[in-house]
């Protein structure tokens, strides 16, 4: 077979392959749907403002102490809030926290006066009337309220949170997909391991030390940026006797 014939056959094969690929791709293109733009979202879709609150010592009310209320109460306790729980029944964990003086629990139904001097309220009961009453009274008093599984009766949502000491990454889908929140949280926990807690604590001390020195703002910024890089993390871990293999686990 001559050179001309070989080139001709290669061209035919190339065209056949391109034609076949085009036929295979065409149905895929037809199945693609455009992603909705922000302007096409429902008019009543909530616009959320992400924020981390300092609740230490602030009075927070929890109405209900069951399985649904427990993680909300736990989050308030972890924030060192002054937690006040009103519920006829509570979980064993809530009882334990009350015994440990981490919160105050009163075994009774909700009363409107429970919202006195409260800065934030959460509600998780099986009574629609109670949930509605807590929300409406909270709104009258200008108290931010969250009613479990009731987006329309909530001023805020509890996000799924990944914690590594001072590092917190909060994830919210505005209640659209709690399962997705949990999956993303797991991925973040894998990516940012326990070593970030110690590293971030050290970065805080380094920041104070750098600002205590008579350096120019530009020099401070350069030093802080270098310390917070991936290489900075690796250097920190090596100084504390951890190898690269451990860092990437």
C-alpha positions in Angstrom: 0.0 0.0 0.0 1.4 3.4 -1.0 1.8 6.5 1.1 -1.2 8.3 -0.6 -3.6 5.3 0.1 -2.5 5.2 3.8 -3.1 8.9 4.3 -6.5 8.6 2.7 -7.5 5.7 4.9 -6.4 7.6 8.0 -8.5 10.5 7.0 -11.5 8.3 6.5 -11.1 6.7 9.9 -10.6 10.1 11.5 -13.8 11.4 10.0 -15.8 8.3 11.0 -14.5 8.7 14.6 -15.5 12.3 14.7 -18.9 11.6 13.2 -19.5 8.8 15.7 -18.4 10.9 18.6 -20.7 13.7 17.4 -23.7 11.3 17.3 -22.8 10.1 20.8 -22.5 13.6 22.2 -25.6 15.0 20.6 -28.1 13.3 22.9 -26.1 14.4 25.9 -26.3 18.0 24.8 -30.1 17.7 24.4 -30.5 16.4 27.9 -28.6 19.4 29.5 -30.8 21.9 31.2 -29.7 25.4 32.0 -28.9 26.2 35.7 -31.4 28.6 37.1 -30.1 32.1 37.6 -30.5 33.9 40.9 -33.1 36.1 39.4 -35.2 33.0 38.6 -35.3 31.8 42.2 -38.6 32.1 44.1 -39.3 35.6 45.3 -39.8 34.3 48.9 -36.4 32.5 49.0 -34.7 33.6 52.2 -31.6 35.7 51.9 -29.3 34.8 54.8 -26.6 36.8 56.5 -23.8 34.6 57.7 -22.6 35.5 61.2 -20.8 34.1 64.2 -22.4 35.3 67.5 -20.8 35.7 70.9 -23.4 34.3 73.2 -21.3 33.8 76.3 -23.3 34.8 79.4 -26.3 35.8 77.3 -29.7 34.4 78.2 -31.1 32.0 75.6 -34.4 30.1 75.9 -35.0 26.5 74.7 -38.6 25.4 74.6 -38.6 21.6 74.4 -35.9 19.2 75.5 -36.4 16.1 73.3 -34.3 14.5 70.6 -34.8 17.3 68.1 -34.1 20.0 70.7 -31.0 18.4 72.2 -28.4 19.3 69.5 -29.7 22.9 69.5 -29.4 23.1 73.3 -25.9 21.5 73.1 -24.8 24.2 70.6 -25.9 26.9 73.0 -24.2 25.2 75.9 -21.0 24.9 73.8 -21.2 28.7 73.1 -21.3 29.2 76.9 -24.7 30.9 76.8 -26.9 31.2 79.8 -29.3 28.4 78.7 -32.8 28.2 80.2 -34.8 25.1 79.1 -38.6 24.8 79.6 -40.0 21.4 78.9 -42.1 18.7 80.7 -39.7 16.0 79.5 -36.1 16.2 78.4 -33.5 13.7 77.2 -31.0 12.1 79.5 -28.2 14.4 78.1 -30.2 17.5 78.9 -30.9 16.2 82.4 -27.1 15.6 82.8 -26.3 19.1 81.7 -28.8 20.5 84.2 -27.2 18.4 86.9 -23.8 19.7 85.9 -25.1 23.3 86.1 -24.4 23.9 82.4 -28.1 25.0 82.0 -31.3 25.5 84.0 -34.2 23.2 83.3 -37.8 23.8 84.5 -40.2 20.9 84.2 -43.3 22.7 83.0 -45.0 24.0 79.8 -43.9 27.3 78.1 -45.1 30.6 79.5 -44.9 34.0 77.7 -42.9 35.4 80.6 -40.1 32.9 79.8 -39.0 35.2 77.1 -38.2 38.0 79.5 -34.6 39.3 79.1 -33.9 36.6 76.4 -31.7 37.5 73.4 -32.4 34.3 71.4 -35.0 31.5 71.5 -35.2 28.0 70.0 -38.3 25.8 70.0 -38.7 22.1 69.2 -42.0 20.7 70.5 -44.7 18.5 69.0 -47.3 21.2 69.7 -48.0 23.4 66.7 -49.7 25.9 69.0 -46.7 26.1 71.3 -44.3 26.6 68.4 -46.5 29.3 67.0 -46.8 31.1 70.4 -43.0 31.0 71.0 -42.4 32.5 67.5 -45.0 35.2 67.7 -44.0 36.3 71.2 -40.4 36.3 70.1 -41.2 38.6 67.2 -43.1 41.0 69.5 -40.1 41.3 71.7 -37.5 41.5 68.9 -36.0 38.1 69.9 -34.4 36.0 67.2 -36.2 32.7 67.1 -35.7 29.3 65.5 -38.5 26.7 65.4 -37.2 23.3 64.4 -38.3 22.2 60.9 -40.4 25.3 60.5 -38.6 27.7 58.1 -41.5 30.2 58.1 -41.3 30.4 61.9 -37.5 31.0 62.1 -35.3 34.0 61.9 -32.2 31.9 61.6 -31.1 28.3 61.0 -28.6 26.1 62.8 -25.9 25.3 60.3 -23.9 22.1 60.1 -20.6 23.1 61.7 -17.1 21.7 61.4 -14.9 22.6 64.4 -11.1 22.5 64.9 -10.6 24.6 68.0 -10.9 28.2 66.9 -11.6 27.2 63.3 -15.3 26.9 62.5 -16.8 26.3 59.1 -20.5 26.5 59.0 -22.6 25.1 56.2 -26.3 26.0 55.4 -28.6 25.0 52.6 -31.4 27.1 54.1 -33.1 23.8 55.1 -33.2 22.5 51.5 -30.9 19.5 52.1 -29.7 18.6 55.6 -28.1 15.5 54.0 -26.0 17.6 51.7 -24.9 19.7 54.7 -23.8 16.5 56.5 -21.9 15.3 53.5 -20.0 18.5 53.0 -19.2 18.6 56.7 -17.7 15.2 56.5 -15.6 16.3 53.5 -14.3 19.3 55.4 -13.5 17.2 58.4 -11.4 15.0 56.2 -9.6 17.9 54.6 -9.0 19.9 57.8 -7.7 17.4 60.4 -7.2 17.8 64.1 -3.7 19.4 63.5 -5.5 22.6 62.5 -6.6 23.2 66.1 -3.0 23.4 67.5 -1.7 25.2 64.4 -4.4 27.9 64.6 -3.8 28.4 68.3 -0.1 28.9 67.5 -1.0 31.3 64.7 -2.9 33.4 67.2 0.2 33.7 69.4 2.4 34.5 66.4 0.0 37.2 65.3 0.2 38.9 68.7 4.0 38.6 68.7 4.3 40.1 65.2 2.0 43.1 66.1 4.1 43.7 69.2 7.2 44.3 67.1 7.8 47.7 65.4 7.3 46.4 61.9 5.8 48.1 58.9 2.2 47.1 58.0 3.4 45.6 54.7 6.0 43.5 56.6 3.4 42.3 59.1 1.1 41.3 56.3 3.8 39.4 54.5 4.9 37.4 57.6 1.3 36.5 58.5 0.5 35.4 55.0 3.6 33.1 54.9 2.7 31.6 58.3 -0.8 30.7 57.2 0.2 28.9 54.0 0.3 25.1 53.5 4.1 25.3 53.9 3.6 27.1 57.1 1.4 24.3 58.4 4.0 21.7 57.4 6.8 23.6 59.1 4.7 23.9 62.3 4.0 20.1 62.3 7.6 19.2 61.7 8.7 21.4 64.6 6.3 19.4 66.7 7.6 16.1 65.6 5.0 15.2 63.0 6.1 14.0 59.5 4.6 14.8 56.2 2.8 11.4 56.0 1.0 12.2 59.2 0.1 15.7 58.0 -1.7 14.3 54.9 -3.7 11.6 56.6 
